[in-house]
Amino acid sequence: MTTQPPDTPAADGLFPVGRPVPLGDYLREIWRRRDYLVQVPLNDLRSQNAHTLLGSVWLVLNPLLQVAVYFLVFGIIMPIDRGVDSYLVFLTIGVFTFFYSQRVISDGARSVVNSLGLIRTLRFPRATLPISSAVGQALSFGPVFAVMVVVVFAHGNAPTVRWLLIPPLFALQTMFSLGGSFATARFNHLYRDLENLLPFVFRLLFYVSGVLYSVDHFIDDALVRTLFLFNPLYCYVTAWRWVMVGDSASGAVMAATGIWAVVALTVGFALFRAGESDYGGVG
């Protein structure tokens, strides 16, 4: 009678309880569940507004209303100098790209605690939970991106060669956001207060990430501008504006988008895996 090596997953894909699984095996198990990672968020997306009057129209209407509110307040009611000309375009790109990361990270934070019943019933790579949430948000970004393109075109901006950078930029921001999702999922499992704290953290980040105003216009000090590189959301918002409409973006900002993506995903995934055996525990 043959037995499997201690660190080898069983033929049915189950993992030994409390025993770490080699990284290669772990990643292969995630890949084997790729259909789940796409089909579940797709089904959730289809049913999200199934019982509302407008149905899937809300996928486009929600981002439009978000931009409309901010434009009404900061573009019409409070028409202060924001350091930009086409403010609606500037605002649309900033709001859409900022909230994309916020949704990925916030949904990921809830992915483990909302699936405790499933975790306690089945053995599977827990990383599929935040990944599935991130895939769902990436899919829902499609209509948002379409609205963003329409706004950009409506203000006389034509596609340039920089638009070829849209897919890699989106991939980098998704990597960063998924890394944040892994980390918040781990810590929200340990401290449920994090879920209540995150909206306030993102509200603060929203106002210090240059979403509503041009950082370059208001800040001249080179040292202070350098400090903005430590805010990844500022880096991604700025990079999107450079790619879409040619707004200024330093080489350091563009490099930071790649650095933040790799660091966040690596650290976040490591933190998440470190708590793998504890997810679903009672007590």
N, C-alpha and C positions, 0 to 999 in steps of 0.2 A: 504493500500500500504506500503510495507516494504522498508526501505532504508538501505544501507550498512553503517557500521561505517566509520567515516572520514578517518581512517588510513588503511582501508582494500582495497586492489586492487579490481577493478571491475571484474565481471565475465569473461570479455574478456581479462583480463590481463593488461589493461591500468592502468597507474599510475596517480594520481592527480597531475596536473602541480604545481610546486613550493612547494609541500608538501613532507617532507621526508617520505620514506617508511621504516617500521620496518625492521631491518636487516634480520630476519628470512624469511619474505615475499620476500625480495629482493633476497636472496640466492636461495629460491625456484623458483623464476622466472628465474634466471640464469640456474638452473638445468633443468627446462622445455624446455630450448632452447639448450640442450646438442647436439641434432642432428645438429643444425645450427653450433655450435662451432666446430664440426668435419667435416661436409660435405663441408662447405665453404672453409676452408683452404685446404682440400683434392682436391677440384675442382681447386683451384688456383694453387696448386702444379702440377696438371696434365697439366694445360694449360700454365704454366710458360715458358716453352721452346718449346711449341708445334710448333712454326713457325721457329725454328732453325734447322740446318742440323742434329745435333747430338741429339736433343730432350732431353729426360730425362737423357741421359748420362752426361749432365752438372751437375746434382746433385752430381755425384761422381767426375767429372773432375774439378769442381771449387775448392773444398778443396785440391785436389791433386796439382793443380797449385799454390795454396797459399803456401803450404809447400815447393814445389819445388823452388819457388822464394826465400824464406827465407833460405832454405838450400844452395842454390847456392851462396847467398851473404855471409851468416855467417858461412857456413860449408866448402865452397871451396875457394871462392875469398878472404875471410877474415878468415882464419883458426886460430882464436885466442883461447886461453884457455877459455873454458866455464864452466869448473868444472864438466863435465859429460863425460861418455865413449860413450854410444850409442846415439850420438847426434840426429840422425834422429828420433829415437823413442821419445826422450825427447822433440824435437821440434814439432813433429806431435801431441802429446797429448796436449802440451801447446797451440798451435795455434788453434786446433779444439775446445777445451773446452772454450778458451777465446772468440773466435768469436761467439760461440753459445750464450753466454750471451749478447754480443754486438748486435747481430741481434735481439734477443727478445726485448731488451730495445729500440733499435733504431726504430724497426717496431712499437712497442707499442706507441712510442712518436708521430708517424704519424697517429695512428689508429683513433683518434677522429677528427682531422682536415681534414682527407681524407674522412670522412663519414658525413660531416655536412648536406649534402642533405638528407641523410637517417635519421639523428637525427631530423631534422626539420619536417620530414614527419610522422615518426612513434614514438610511445612511447614504449620503451623497456629498460631494464637495460643496461646502457651505458658500464658497466664493461664487457659486452660480446665482445666489440670491441677489447680491449687489450688482453683479454683471447683468442679470436679467432686467433689473430696474434701470440700469444705464442704457441698455439696448432700447427699452421702451421710450426713454426720453430722447434718444437719438432719432428714433422713428418719428416721434411727434415733432421734432425740430424741422422736419421736411416742410410742412405747411408754413411754419414760422419763417423759414429761409425764403420761401416763395414770396411771402409778403414783403420781406426785407428787400428782395431783388426788385419788386414792383416799385417800392418807394424810391430806391436808388435810381431806377430808370426814369421815374416820373419827374425827377429833378435834374434831368439832362446828363446823367452820368452813363457813359457807355462802357462795356466790358473792355478790359485791358489784359495784357499778358499776365498781370499780377493775379488775375482770377484763377489761373492755373494752380495757385497756392491755396485755394479754398479747401480742397480735400485734405491735404496734409495739415493745414491749420486746424480744421475741424477734428482730425484724428488726434492731434496733439492736445487740444482742449479736452477732448473726451478722455484721453489717457489721464490727464491731470484730474479731471472731475471724478473719474473712476477710482483713482488713488485716494482722493478725499472721501469718496463713498465707502471704500474699504475701512478707512480709519474711523469714520464716524459710526459705521455699523458696529465695529468692535467696541468703541467706548460707549455707545448708546446702550449696548447690551449690558455693560458694566454699570453705567450710571444713566438711568432713564431721564434724568434732568436735562441731558444734552439735547434731547429732541425739542424741549421747550426753549432752550437757550439759543439754538441755531437761528431762528428767525431774527433775533436781535443782533446776532453776529453778522448776518448777511445784510441787515439794514444798515449797520455801521459801514460795512465794506462797500455798500452801494454808493454811499456819499463820499468815500475816499478813493474810489476807483476811476474817477473821471467819466462817469456815465452821463452826468448832467452838464458837465463843463469841461473845457479844455485845460488840462494840467499844464501844458506848455505855455499857454497864454497867461496864466496867473502865477506860475512859479518860475523864477529866473535862476535861483540858486542851483548850481550844478549838483551840490551834495544832496539837497532835498530831492531833486529829480532822481538821483541814484537810489535813494531810499524807496522810491515808488517801485523799483524793480523787485523789491521784496513782497510786493502785493501781486500775486499771480493773476488775479482778475483784471487789474489795471493793464497788465501786459497783454492779455488775450483781447480785451476790448480795443486797445490801441492797435494791435496787429490786425484785427478784423477791419478797422476803419482804413488802415493803410492799404490793405488788399482790395477792399471794395471801392473806395473813392479816392485813394491816394493821399489821405491825411498823413501828416508827418509821423514817423516812427523811427527811433534810433536803432542802430544795429544791435545795441545792448538789449533793447526790448524784444527784438525778434529772436535773439539768442536765448533770452530768458524763457520764451514760450517753449522751447525744446527742453531746456534744463528743468523747468518746473514739471513738465510732463513726465520725464524719466524719474526724477526724484520722488514725486508724489506717488506715482504708480508703484515704484519699487518699495518705498517705505510703507505705504498704505497696505500693500499686499502682504508684506512681511508681518506687519502688526495684526492684520486680520488672521493670518494663518497661525500666529502664535496663540490665539485664543480658540482655535478650531474645536478642541476637545471639550471646551466649556460651554459652547452654545447649546442652549436647550436644557442646561442643568437646572435643577430645582434648588432654590435656596438663595 
